[in-house]
Amino acid sequence: MTASTADIAIIGAGPYGLSLAAHLRDSGRSVRIFGAPMDSWLHHMPRGMCLKSEGFASNLYDPKAEFTLKAYCADHGIPYADIGLPVPIEVFIAYGREFQRRYVPELENVQIASLRQSSTGFELTTAQGEIARARQVVVAAGIVDFSYLPPVLAAMCDAVSHSSEHSDLTAFKGRRVAVVGAGASAVDTAALLRQAGADVELVARRQAIQFHDPPIEPRPLMQRLKAPRSGLGIGWRSRMCTDIPLIFHRLPQSLRFRAVERHLGPAPTWFVRDAVVGKVPMHLGVTIAAAEPREGGARLALRQSGQADRHIEVDHVIAATGYKVDLSRLAFIDQTLRPGIRNVEQTPVLNRHFESSVPGLYFIGTAAANSFGPLLRFAYGAHFAARRVAARLVA
């Protein structure tokens, strides 16, 4: 039996994929969307953490912007504030799944194992072996596939894992754990490990952990003019990232890549400070000169300028070392399709409508950040991406 061809297929069911599907719902186009709803948030981020984004910047997006996180919290009697009240990840996941039930009930909770071109556009094969066909495909795969392990740690196999591999940290109770990193993920993980009863230490290259300051609202007019608030934080740079992503797209490649790498770098939130400062031992201003697996654990050599190396031994190392977009990590993209996707440093080159060099193939979310800016690294960017791509797909 020949599979029918849908107009559009979406791979991924996080904030970007679900928001796009919601925008396409009444478009008259046939749409299939594949993936487990909010999977990255549910299975690849630790329970008990809170979002770095403020409440007003933590929405999924239906076309009329009716079902916001604020509306969901009001419906369920959950405390909420646009600014200043941290959003528990469990609340955000529940909200995202309710958004899916309301606006994307047709979601197919299966994974895509293969994507390749066909005579009618694209052919997708699910993990169960079903063949689906679509004229256009949008990849909204999220960040998990792009988890980055520094080479010095990557060879340790069972003694090291990336922070994205853990949603439940209670298994580390009573164990010695080193967390590598200085950003929100590292500090959140360290705090939650300590809460779970682990003996945790933090290792970072930074000389100091730079916590965000708690928001103070309302702010005087002059402060608001000097440093306006945006969905990415305070300041004109962040505001420009949210308000003019198409201008960002026109910047020289070197400037775009540098801005994505440097703007909004690692910084934990203010509300985690008290859980770690003075409570979690920190090795700051050090590099990991060597990492050796030991029976049942690992030994790290920490190097600091002008000092002899010192060593720590732990049962496990969790690398909260971020994500790097790398198309080769999207294993479902078939080898016959991969060469046609123009890329720079393994990130897809996208036009002003998020379309790649393969006609009909689009990328949204983190994979699009080097084209449209840091906005695309956050859930807040799903609004711009959904509106922009939906308009293109139905034109």
C-alpha positions in Angstrom: 0.0 0.0 0.0 1.4 3.4 -1.0 1.6 5.9 1.8 -0.3 9.2 1.2 1.7 12.4 0.9 1.1 15.1 3.5 1.7 18.7 2.7 3.9 19.3 5.7 5.7 17.0 8.3 7.2 18.4 11.5 9.8 16.4 13.4 9.8 17.3 17.0 7.1 18.1 19.6 8.7 20.6 21.9 7.8 24.3 22.1 8.9 25.0 18.6 7.3 22.0 16.9 4.0 22.3 18.8 3.8 26.1 18.3 4.3 25.7 14.5 1.7 22.9 14.3 -0.8 25.1 16.2 -0.2 27.9 13.7 -0.8 25.4 10.8 -3.9 23.9 12.3 -6.5 25.9 10.3 -4.3 26.5 7.3 -6.0 24.0 5.0 -2.7 22.1 4.6 -2.4 18.5 5.7 0.1 18.3 8.5 1.8 15.4 10.3 3.9 16.0 13.4 6.0 13.3 15.0 7.6 13.1 18.5 6.9 12.7 22.2 5.4 15.9 23.6 7.8 18.0 25.6 10.2 15.0 25.7 13.5 17.0 26.1 12.0 18.8 29.1 10.5 15.7 30.6 13.4 13.3 30.2 16.6 15.4 29.7 16.3 18.1 32.4 16.4 17.5 36.2 13.3 17.3 38.2 13.0 20.1 40.7 14.7 22.8 38.6 13.1 26.1 37.7 13.2 27.7 34.3 15.8 30.4 33.7 13.2 32.4 31.7 10.6 34.7 33.3 7.0 33.6 33.3 6.0 35.9 30.5 8.8 34.5 28.3 7.9 30.8 28.9 4.9 30.3 26.6 4.0 28.1 23.7 2.2 29.9 21.0 -1.2 29.4 19.4 -2.1 31.9 16.7 -4.2 34.1 18.9 -1.8 33.9 21.9 -4.8 32.8 24.1 -3.4 29.8 25.9 -0.4 31.2 27.7 1.4 29.9 30.8 -0.4 32.6 32.8 -3.7 31.3 31.6 -2.8 27.7 32.4 -1.7 28.6 35.9 -4.9 30.6 36.5 -7.0 27.6 35.4 -5.2 25.3 37.8 -4.7 27.6 40.7 -0.9 27.6 40.3 1.1 30.7 41.6 2.3 32.8 38.7 3.9 36.1 38.0 5.1 37.6 34.7 8.4 38.6 36.4 10.1 37.5 39.6 8.5 34.1 40.4 10.5 31.1 39.1 8.6 28.7 36.9 9.1 25.0 38.1 9.9 22.7 35.2 7.1 20.4 36.2 4.6 23.2 35.7 6.1 24.1 32.3 5.9 20.5 31.2 2.3 20.1 32.3 1.4 23.3 30.5 3.2 22.2 27.3 1.4 18.8 27.3 -1.9 20.5 27.8 -1.1 22.9 24.9 -0.5 19.8 22.8 -3.8 18.2 23.8 -5.7 21.4 22.9 -4.0 22.6 19.8 -2.1 19.6 18.4 -4.2 16.5 19.1 -3.1 14.9 15.9 0.5 14.5 17.3 1.9 11.1 16.5 4.0 9.9 19.5 6.6 8.1 17.4 10.3 8.9 16.6 11.6 9.5 13.1 14.4 7.1 12.3 15.1 8.3 8.7 14.5 11.3 6.6 15.4 11.3 2.9 14.3 13.0 -0.3 11.8 11.3 -2.6 10.2 12.0 -5.9 7.3 13.8 -4.1 9.5 15.7 -1.7 10.6 13.7 1.4 10.2 10.2 2.8 10.2 9.7 6.6 10.5 6.3 8.2 9.4 6.0 11.8 11.1 3.9 14.5 8.3 1.3 14.0 9.1 1.1 10.2 6.1 3.1 8.9 6.7 5.1 5.8 5.4 8.7 5.7 5.7 11.2 2.9 5.6 14.9 2.9 6.2 17.7 0.4 7.9 19.9 3.0 9.6 19.0 6.3 10.4 21.2 9.3 13.0 19.9 11.7 12.3 21.1 15.2 14.5 18.5 17.0 15.5 20.6 20.0 18.9 20.5 21.8 19.4 17.0 23.2 21.1 15.7 20.1 23.6 18.5 20.3 24.9 17.9 23.8 28.6 18.6 24.0 31.3 16.7 26.0 34.8 18.2 26.0 37.3 15.7 24.5 39.2 15.4 27.8 36.1 13.9 29.3 34.6 12.1 26.4 36.9 9.1 26.6 35.8 8.1 30.2 32.7 6.2 29.0 30.7 5.1 32.0 32.4 7.4 34.5 31.0 10.6 32.7 27.7 11.7 31.4 26.2 14.9 30.1 23.7 16.8 32.2 21.0 16.2 29.6 21.1 12.5 30.4 19.6 13.0 33.8 16.0 13.8 34.8 16.1 12.0 38.2 19.2 12.7 40.3 18.2 10.7 43.3 20.2 7.7 42.0 23.4 9.7 43.1 22.4 9.7 46.7 25.6 8.9 48.8 27.9 9.1 45.8 30.7 11.5 45.1 29.9 13.6 42.0 31.9 16.3 40.2 29.8 18.7 38.1 31.7 20.5 35.3 30.5 23.9 34.2 29.6 27.4 35.5 26.2 28.0 33.9 22.6 27.5 35.0 22.6 23.8 34.1 25.7 23.2 36.1 24.7 25.1 39.2 21.1 23.7 39.1 22.5 20.2 38.8 24.9 20.7 41.7 22.1 22.1 43.9 19.7 19.3 43.1 22.5 16.7 43.6 23.2 18.1 47.1 19.4 18.1 47.8 19.3 14.4 46.7 22.1 13.5 49.2 25.1 13.4 46.9 28.6 14.6 47.9 29.0 17.1 45.1 31.8 19.4 43.9 31.7 22.0 41.1 34.6 22.4 38.6 34.7 25.4 36.3 37.1 27.5 34.2 35.5 30.7 35.4 37.1 32.6 38.2 33.7 33.2 39.8 30.1 32.1 39.4 28.2 35.0 37.9 24.7 34.8 39.2 21.9 36.8 37.6 20.5 39.5 39.9 16.9 39.1 41.1 14.5 41.2 39.0 13.2 44.4 40.5 9.9 45.6 39.1 8.6 48.1 38.5 11.7 49.9 37.5 12.1 53.7 37.1 11.5 55.0 33.6 15.2 56.0 33.1 16.3 52.4 33.9 13.7 51.0 31.5 15.0 53.3 28.8 18.7 52.5 29.4 18.1 48.7 29.8 14.7 47.6 28.4 13.4 44.2 29.4 12.9 41.5 26.7 12.1 37.8 26.7 15.8 37.1 26.9 16.6 39.5 29.8 17.5 43.1 30.3 19.5 45.3 28.0 19.4 46.7 24.4 21.4 43.8 23.0 18.8 41.2 24.2 16.0 43.5 23.1 17.4 43.7 19.6 17.8 39.9 19.5 14.1 39.5 20.2 12.8 42.4 18.1 14.8 42.3 14.9 15.9 38.8 14.2 15.6 39.4 10.4 18.2 42.2 10.7 20.4 39.8 12.6 20.0 37.4 9.7 21.6 40.0 7.4 24.7 40.5 9.5 28.0 39.1 8.3 28.5 35.5 9.2 31.4 36.1 11.6 29.4 38.6 13.6 26.4 36.3 13.8 28.4 33.4 15.0 30.2 35.5 17.6 27.0 37.0 18.9 25.4 33.6 19.4 28.5 32.2 21.1 29.0 35.2 23.5 25.7 36.8 24.2 23.8 35.4 27.1 26.6 33.1 28.1 26.5 30.7 31.1 25.0 32.4 34.1 22.9 30.7 36.8 19.8 32.3 38.2 19.6 34.3 41.4 17.2 31.9 43.1 19.7 29.0 43.2 22.5 31.1 44.8 21.6 30.2 48.4 21.5 26.5 47.6 25.1 26.3 46.5 27.2 29.2 47.8 29.0 28.1 51.0 27.4 24.6 50.6 28.9 23.1 47.5 32.8 23.0 47.3 33.9 24.9 44.1 37.1 24.5 42.1 37.0 27.7 40.1 39.5 29.1 37.6 40.7 25.6 36.7 41.0 23.5 33.6 40.8 19.7 33.5 44.3 18.7 32.5 43.5 15.0 32.5 40.6 12.7 33.3 41.2 9.0 34.1 38.7 6.4 34.7 39.2 4.5 37.9 37.4 1.4 39.1 34.0 2.6 40.0 34.8 6.3 39.2 37.1 8.9 37.8 40.2 10.9 38.8 40.4 14.5 37.5 43.6 16.5 37.4 42.8 20.2 37.9 45.2 22.8 36.6 45.4 26.4 37.7 48.0 28.9 36.5 51.1 29.1 38.6 50.1 26.1 40.8 50.8 22.4 40.8 48.0 20.2 39.5 45.7 19.0 42.2 43.5 15.9 41.9 40.0 14.9 43.0 38.5 11.5 42.8 34.8 11.0 42.4 32.3 8.2 41.6 30.9 10.1 38.6 31.4 13.2 36.5 28.4 15.1 35.1 29.4 17.5 32.3 27.0 20.5 32.2 29.1 21.7 29.3 26.3 22.9 27.0 25.3 22.2 23.4 26.9 22.7 20.0 24.8 22.5 16.9 26.2 19.7 14.7 24.1 18.4 11.8 26.0 15.1 11.9 24.4 14.4 15.3 20.9 14.3 13.8 21.2 10.6 13.0 17.8 10.5 11.3 19.0 12.6 8.3 19.9 10.1 5.6 23.4 10.1 4.2 21.9 10.7 0.7 20.3 13.9 2.0 23.0 15.3 4.2 25.5 16.5 1.5 22.8 18.8 0.0 22.3 20.7 3.2 24.7 23.7 3.0 26.3 24.3 6.4 29.0 26.3 8.1 30.7 24.7 11.1 28.0 22.0 10.9 25.1 24.5 11.4 22.6 24.8 8.5 22.7 27.9 6.4 19.1 29.1 6.3 17.3 31.8 4.2 15.0 34.4 5.7 12.2 31.9 6.0 14.2 29.2 7.8 14.6 27.1 4.7 17.8 25.3 4.1 19.6 24.8 0.8 17.4 21.7 0.2 14.1 23.2 -1.1 11.3 22.4 1.3 13.5 21.4 4.2 13.4 23.8 7.2 15.1 24.0 10.6 13.8 25.8 13.6 14.9 26.1 17.2 18.6 25.9 18.3 19.7 24.7 14.9 18.6 28.1 13.5 20.4 30.2 16.1 23.4 31.0 14.0 21.1 32.4 11.3 18.6 34.3 13.5 20.4 34.9 16.7 20.3 33.9 20.4 16.5 34.2 20.4 16.3 30.8 18.8 18.1 29.2 21.7 15.1 29.9 24.0 11.4 28.8 24.0 10.6 32.5 23.6 11.8 32.3 20.0 9.1 29.8 19.1 6.7 32.7 18.5 8.8 34.3 15.8 9.7 30.9 14.2 6.1 29.6 14.2 4.7 32.7 12.6 7.5 33.1 10.0 7.6 29.5 8.9 3.8 29.0 8.9 3.4 32.0 6.7 5.9 30.6 4.2 4.5 27.1 4.2 1.0 28.2 3.4 1.9 30.9 0.9 
